[in-house]
Amino acid sequence: MTQSSVFIIDDDPAMRDSLLMLLRGEGIRARGFASAIQFLDAVPEEKTACVITDLRMPQMEGTELIRQLTALRGPGWPVIVITGHADVPLAVQLMKAGVVDFIEKPFDPNRILEAVRGCLSTLERQGAESEAREEAASRLATLTPRERQVFDALIDGKSNKEIALMLDISPRTVEIFRAKVMQKMQAQSLSMLGSVDKVDSQITR
């Protein structure tokens, strides 16, 4: 899985370059923007990304950028705020708006790295879960209506005999359908089928 990028928005070129150097030195893909307007005019098409933004900037402040970015990309683009003008009410307001971290300038570089790695780790986990859901949906779509009935019955813990009675077919036929279900779902045990069912429940919830 490709690592998400980090986008830095800060009108202070020294701060921006410093953060870029810090992140790139750790092997993290990073790109800088001099203003919120510049960033929004060229918002990358990446599905997920981590954003680091200052608050006090000309033309558009960080709070408005966060509002627009949340509307555009939602939780797939977590935001870290860095500012030299922090206060508790503002921090609380931004956290409620979805900001994942609020860091005051001057800051310890390790503090930034910790926050960024936390964001990237969360995005990676969410990406893996999304891929698992898509894969599960793809496999489930290959089941015939009868195979899906057998799948659902197996997930409910029913035995072959119970499934046979429920579907008015022979236990031997159930065994055949069960083998097809296990093969199509690439499951080697009922517990693995259960894992697919949990993913399916998340899809259809």
C-alpha positions in Angstrom: 0.0 0.0 0.0 1.3 3.4 -1.0 2.0 5.7 1.9 -0.2 8.8 2.0 1.4 12.2 1.4 1.7 15.1 3.9 0.8 18.6 2.7 2.2 21.6 4.6 0.4 24.9 4.4 2.4 27.8 6.0 3.1 31.3 4.7 6.5 31.3 6.5 8.9 29.9 4.0 11.5 29.1 6.7 9.0 27.1 8.7 7.6 25.4 5.6 11.1 24.4 4.3 12.1 23.2 7.8 9.1 20.9 8.0 9.6 19.6 4.5 13.2 18.8 5.3 12.2 17.1 8.6 9.6 14.9 7.0 11.5 14.0 3.8 14.5 13.2 6.0 12.3 10.5 7.6 11.3 9.1 4.2 7.8 10.7 4.3 6.4 12.1 1.1 5.8 15.8 1.7 4.8 18.9 -0.3 4.5 22.5 0.7 2.1 25.4 -0.1 2.6 29.1 0.7 -1.1 29.8 1.4 -4.5 28.1 1.9 -5.6 29.6 -1.4 -2.7 28.1 -3.3 -3.4 24.8 -1.7 -7.2 24.8 -2.4 -6.5 25.9 -6.0 -4.4 22.8 -6.6 -5.9 20.2 -4.1 -4.2 16.9 -5.0 -6.4 14.1 -6.1 -5.0 11.7 -3.5 -7.6 9.6 -1.8 -6.0 10.1 1.6 -3.4 12.6 3.0 -2.3 14.3 6.1 -2.4 18.1 6.3 -0.3 20.3 8.5 -1.5 23.9 8.5 -0.7 27.2 10.3 -3.7 29.2 11.5 -2.8 32.8 10.9 -2.2 33.3 7.2 -3.0 36.1 4.7 -6.1 35.8 2.3 -7.5 32.8 4.1 -6.8 31.7 7.7 -6.3 28.1 8.7 -9.7 27.8 10.4 -11.5 28.5 7.1 -9.1 26.1 5.3 -10.0 23.4 7.7 -13.7 24.0 7.2 -13.4 23.8 3.5 -11.1 20.8 3.5 -13.4 18.9 5.8 -16.3 19.5 3.4 -14.2 18.4 0.5 -12.4 15.4 1.8 -13.8 14.5 5.2 -11.9 12.2 7.6 -9.7 10.8 4.9 -7.6 13.9 5.2 -6.8 14.4 8.9 -5.5 17.9 9.9 -2.7 18.8 12.3 -2.6 22.5 13.3 0.6 24.3 14.2 0.4 27.8 15.5 2.2 30.4 17.6 -1.1 32.0 18.7 -2.8 29.2 20.6 -5.5 29.4 23.2 -7.6 26.7 24.9 -11.0 27.7 23.5 -9.6 27.7 19.9 -7.9 24.4 20.4 -11.2 22.9 21.7 -13.1 24.4 18.8 -10.7 23.0 16.3 -10.7 19.5 17.9 -14.5 19.5 17.6 -14.1 20.4 14.0 -12.1 17.3 13.4 -8.5 18.5 13.8 -6.5 15.5 15.1 -3.7 17.4 16.8 -2.9 21.0 17.9 0.8 21.9 18.3 2.2 25.2 19.5 5.2 26.9 18.0 8.0 26.6 18.7 7.8 22.8 18.9 10.0 19.8 19.3 10.5 18.1 15.8 9.8 14.8 17.5 6.4 16.1 18.4 5.6 16.7 14.8 7.0 13.4 13.7 4.9 11.6 16.3 1.7 13.4 15.2 2.4 12.7 11.5 3.2 9.1 12.0 0.1 8.7 14.0 -2.0 10.1 11.1 -0.3 8.0 8.5 -0.7 4.9 10.6 -4.4 5.5 11.0 -4.8 6.2 7.3 -2.9 3.0 6.4 -5.1 0.9 8.8 -8.2 2.5 7.3 -7.0 1.8 3.8 -6.4 -1.8 4.6 -9.9 -2.1 6.1 -11.4 -0.5 3.0 -9.5 -2.9 0.8 -10.8 -5.8 2.9 -14.3 -4.6 2.6 -14.0 -4.2 -1.2 -12.5 -7.7 -1.5 -15.2 -9.2 0.7 -17.9 -7.5 -1.4 -16.3 -8.8 -4.6 -16.2 -12.4 -3.3 -19.8 -12.3 -2.0 -21.0 -11.0 -5.4 -19.7 -14.3 -7.0 -22.1 -16.4 -4.9 -25.3 -17.7 -6.5 -28.6 -17.1 -4.5 -28.5 -20.6 -3.2 -24.8 -20.4 -2.2 -25.6 -17.1 -0.4 -28.4 -18.9 1.5 -25.9 -21.6 2.6 -23.3 -18.9 3.5 -25.8 -17.1 5.7 -26.9 -20.4 7.4 -23.3 -21.4 8.1 -22.6 -18.0 9.6 -25.7 -18.5 11.8 -24.1 -21.7 13.1 -26.5 -24.1 11.5 -25.4 -27.7 10.8 -25.6 -29.3 7.4 -28.7 -31.2 8.4 -30.4 -28.0 9.7 -29.5 -26.2 6.5 -30.9 -29.2 4.4 -34.2 -29.0 6.3 -34.4 -25.3 6.0 -33.7 -25.2 2.3 -35.5 -28.5 1.5 -32.5 -30.1 -0.1 -30.4 -33.1 0.8 -27.4 -33.0 3.3 -25.2 -34.1 0.4 -26.3 -31.2 -1.7 -25.6 -28.9 1.3 -22.1 -30.3 1.4 -21.6 -29.5 -2.3 -22.8 -25.9 -1.8 -20.7 -25.6 1.3 -17.6 -26.6 -0.5 -18.3 -24.1 -3.3 -18.9 -21.3 -0.7 -15.7 -22.0 1.0 -13.8 -22.1 -2.3 -15.3 -18.8 -3.6 -14.8 -17.0 -0.3 -11.2 -18.4 -0.1 -12.0 -19.5 3.5 -10.4 -22.6 5.0 -12.6 -22.6 8.1 -16.0 -21.4 9.4 -14.1 -18.8 11.5 -12.7 -17.3 8.3 -16.2 -17.2 6.9 -17.2 -15.3 10.0 -14.5 -12.7 9.4 -15.9 -12.2 5.9 -19.4 -11.8 7.3 -18.3 -9.1 9.7 -16.8 -7.2 6.8 -20.1 -7.7 4.9 -22.0 -6.3 7.8 -19.9 -3.2 7.8 -20.6 -2.8 4.0 -24.3 -3.1 4.4 -24.7 -1.3 7.7 
